[in-house]
Amino acid sequence: IGNALDEAEWDVDDLSHGFMKKYGILPKEQEFFAIHRPADMSDAEAAKRSIILRELLLYAKITDLLSSGGVAEKISGGKKLVSEFIGKLPFTPTGAQKRAMEEIAADIAKTEPMNRLLQGDVGSGKTVVALFAMYAAAKAGKLSILMAPTQILCEQHYENAKKLLPEMGVYMLSGSSTKKERDLLREKLISGEVRIL
């Protein structure tokens, strides 16, 4: 961390000096040094608060962009696309899963960007619903990404997606991917071969 801090090149802050001063947001360089090399605990606390405020501002900006009436490309198929996907499953989805897939199919058929939260207990089948959305995107020639918090979960989702949708260009990138694997994946992303990551 020390070497990274010493060698870092700092971007010009995208927040105005007056705004930063008013809300106690530190310049990026000062923020990073104070969180990693604080002179005392008050420096570390000030940096922590500054980082939290930056993240909240970023979240607010993203939320604003999502709700600002942007335009999305339509992905058509509707219930037919849902039925096609369900036909690939080795099990019958629950009524709630099917309903969620149909709602997603209706959302992505519009020009408004979809902003949807899928909630359910562990093991309730959220991932298969997410895979439906990824399948629909892949069928339309788009790339979609499923992020997982652990290596084990990443591998599990990858294996399931690959088994379920072998024709869809399913690939995995994880913290343990080698440089060679990353370089190869980058080439496949550029060529459009990757549809589900």
Secondary structure per residue as TSV (DSSP state, phi and psi in degrees):
chain	resnum	aa	ss	phi	psi
A	1	I	-	360.0	-41.7
A	2	G	H	-58.4	-45.7
A	3	N	H	-63.2	-42.4
A	4	A	H	-61.8	-42.9
A	5	L	H	-63.8	-41.4
A	6	D	H	-67.3	-31.9
A	7	E	H	-97.9	-5.5
A	8	A	-	-65.7	144.7
A	9	E	-	-108.9	126.2
A	10	W	-	-98.8	128.1
A	11	D	-	-68.5	157.0
A	12	V	-	-68.2	135.2
A	13	D	-	-64.9	137.3
A	14	D	S	-88.2	2.5
A	15	L	S	-103.1	144.2
A	16	S	-	-70.6	151.1
A	17	H	H	-58.1	-43.3
A	18	G	H	-62.2	-42.7
A	19	F	H	-63.4	-45.6
A	20	M	H	-62.7	-43.2
A	21	K	H	-64.3	-43.8
A	22	K	H	-59.6	-39.8
A	23	Y	H	-104.5	5.6
A	24	G	T	72.4	31.6
A	25	I	-	-91.9	125.8
A	26	L	-	-82.7	152.9
A	27	P	-	-57.8	147.6
A	28	K	H	-52.6	-46.4
A	29	E	H	-61.1	-46.9
A	30	Q	H	-62.7	-39.8
A	31	E	H	-59.8	-48.5
A	32	F	H	-66.7	-42.2
A	33	F	H	-66.4	-39.5
A	34	A	H	-69.2	-31.5
A	35	I	H	-80.2	-31.3
A	36	H	H	-99.2	-27.1
A	37	R	S	-135.4	60.7
A	38	P	-	-69.3	142.9
A	39	A	S	-70.6	-34.6
A	40	D	S	-156.7	178.8
A	41	M	H	-66.4	-28.2
A	42	S	H	-67.7	-33.8
A	43	D	H	-63.3	-45.2
A	44	A	H	-63.1	-42.0
A	45	E	H	-64.8	-41.0
A	46	A	H	-64.0	-40.0
A	47	A	H	-67.1	-42.8
A	48	K	H	-59.6	-46.2
A	49	R	H	-62.2	-41.5
A	50	S	H	-62.7	-44.5
A	51	I	H	-63.6	-42.7
A	52	I	H	-61.3	-44.2
A	53	L	H	-63.0	-41.1
A	54	R	H	-60.0	-43.9
A	55	E	H	-65.6	-39.3
A	56	L	H	-63.8	-40.9
A	57	L	H	-62.9	-42.4
A	58	L	H	-63.1	-44.5
A	59	Y	H	-59.9	-44.0
A	60	A	H	-62.8	-39.5
A	61	K	H	-65.6	-44.3
A	62	I	H	-63.8	-44.9
A	63	T	H	-59.8	-42.2
A	64	D	H	-63.1	-42.3
A	65	L	H	-63.8	-40.4
A	66	L	H	-66.2	-32.4
A	67	S	T	-99.9	7.9
A	68	S	S	-89.4	15.7
A	69	G	-	77.4	32.1
A	70	G	-	-62.2	171.4
A	71	V	-	-114.3	133.7
A	72	A	-	-116.4	154.5
A	73	E	-	-75.7	137.4
A	74	K	-	-71.3	141.2
A	75	I	-	-119.0	108.0
A	76	S	-	-90.9	169.7
A	77	G	-	139.5	-36.1
A	78	G	H	49.3	-136.0
A	79	K	H	-64.4	-28.5
A	80	K	H	-64.1	-41.2
A	81	L	H	-64.8	-39.9
A	82	V	H	-61.9	-47.6
A	83	S	H	-61.2	-41.4
A	84	E	H	-60.3	-45.3
A	85	F	H	-65.9	-45.7
A	86	I	H	-59.0	-34.3
A	87	G	T	-62.6	-21.1
A	88	K	T	-85.6	-15.8
A	89	L	-	-77.2	142.7
A	90	P	S	-83.5	11.4
A	91	F	S	-149.6	167.1
A	92	T	-	-92.3	122.4
A	93	P	-	-67.8	157.7
A	94	T	-	-71.9	166.0
A	95	G	H	-59.4	-39.7
A	96	A	H	-66.2	-40.4
A	97	Q	H	-63.1	-45.8
A	98	K	H	-63.1	-43.2
A	99	R	H	-62.0	-42.7
A	100	A	H	-62.5	-41.8
A	101	M	H	-63.1	-42.6
A	102	E	H	-64.7	-38.0
A	103	E	H	-66.1	-40.5
A	104	I	H	-64.2	-44.2
A	105	A	H	-58.6	-39.6
A	106	A	H	-68.2	-40.3
A	107	D	H	-63.6	-45.2
A	108	I	H	-77.4	-8.4
A	109	A	T	-84.0	-1.9
A	110	K	S	-100.6	166.9
A	111	T	S	-89.5	-4.2
A	112	E	S	-83.8	135.3
A	113	P	-	-61.1	138.7
A	114	M	-	-74.9	133.9
A	115	N	-	-132.8	96.8
A	116	R	-	-136.5	140.8
A	117	L	-	-111.3	125.0
A	118	L	-	-103.9	118.8
A	119	Q	-	-122.6	140.6
A	120	G	-	-175.8	162.1
A	121	D	-	-66.1	163.3
A	122	V	T	-59.2	131.0
A	123	G	T	83.4	7.3
A	124	S	S	-85.1	-6.1
A	125	G	S	98.3	28.5
A	126	K	H	-66.0	-38.1
A	127	T	H	-63.8	-39.2
A	128	V	H	-66.9	-32.6
A	129	V	H	-68.1	-42.5
A	130	A	H	-62.1	-39.7
A	131	L	H	-64.4	-31.1
A	132	F	H	-61.3	-46.6
A	133	A	H	-60.8	-38.9
A	134	M	H	-69.0	-37.9
A	135	Y	H	-61.2	-45.8
A	136	A	H	-61.4	-43.0
A	137	A	H	-64.1	-44.0
A	138	A	H	-62.2	-41.0
A	139	K	H	-61.6	-30.2
A	140	A	T	-88.5	6.7
A	141	G	T	81.0	18.3
A	142	K	-	-103.4	161.6
A	143	L	-	-99.6	138.0
A	144	S	B	-132.3	154.0
A	145	I	-	-128.8	131.1
A	146	L	-	-109.9	120.5
A	147	M	-	-100.1	141.5
A	148	A	-	-128.5	145.6
A	149	P	S	-78.3	-14.2
A	150	T	S	-135.3	158.6
A	151	Q	H	-60.6	-44.0
A	152	I	H	-61.3	-46.3
A	153	L	H	-66.0	-38.6
A	154	C	H	-58.5	-49.1
A	155	E	H	-63.4	-39.8
A	156	Q	H	-62.9	-47.6
A	157	H	H	-63.5	-40.5
A	158	Y	H	-60.8	-50.2
A	159	E	H	-61.0	-43.5
A	160	N	H	-64.1	-44.6
A	161	A	H	-64.9	-40.6
A	162	K	H	-64.5	-40.2
A	163	K	H	-67.7	-42.5
A	164	L	H	-76.3	-37.7
A	165	L	-	-129.4	59.5
A	166	P	G	-62.7	-25.8
A	167	E	G	-85.6	1.4
A	168	M	G	-99.7	9.5
A	169	G	-	66.5	59.4
A	170	V	B	-92.7	126.9
A	171	Y	-	-135.6	163.5
A	172	M	-	-128.0	141.0
A	173	L	-	-129.2	128.4
A	174	S	-	-141.4	175.3
A	175	G	T	-60.3	-25.2
A	176	S	T	-93.6	1.2
A	177	S	-	-64.2	134.7
A	178	T	-	-75.5	166.4
A	179	K	H	-59.8	-40.5
A	180	K	H	-61.3	-44.6
A	181	E	H	-64.2	-40.1
A	182	R	H	-65.3	-43.0
A	183	D	H	-63.2	-42.8
A	184	L	H	-63.7	-43.0
A	185	L	H	-62.9	-40.7
A	186	R	H	-58.1	-44.1
A	187	E	H	-61.4	-42.9
A	188	K	H	-68.2	-33.6
A	189	L	H	-65.6	-44.6
A	190	I	H	-64.2	-39.3
A	191	S	H	-75.4	-14.2
A	192	G	T	88.2	6.3
A	193	E	-	-68.3	-32.1
A	194	V	-	-81.1	127.3
A	195	R	-	-117.0	-31.8
A	196	I	B	-129.3	119.8
A	197	L	-	-116.5	360.0
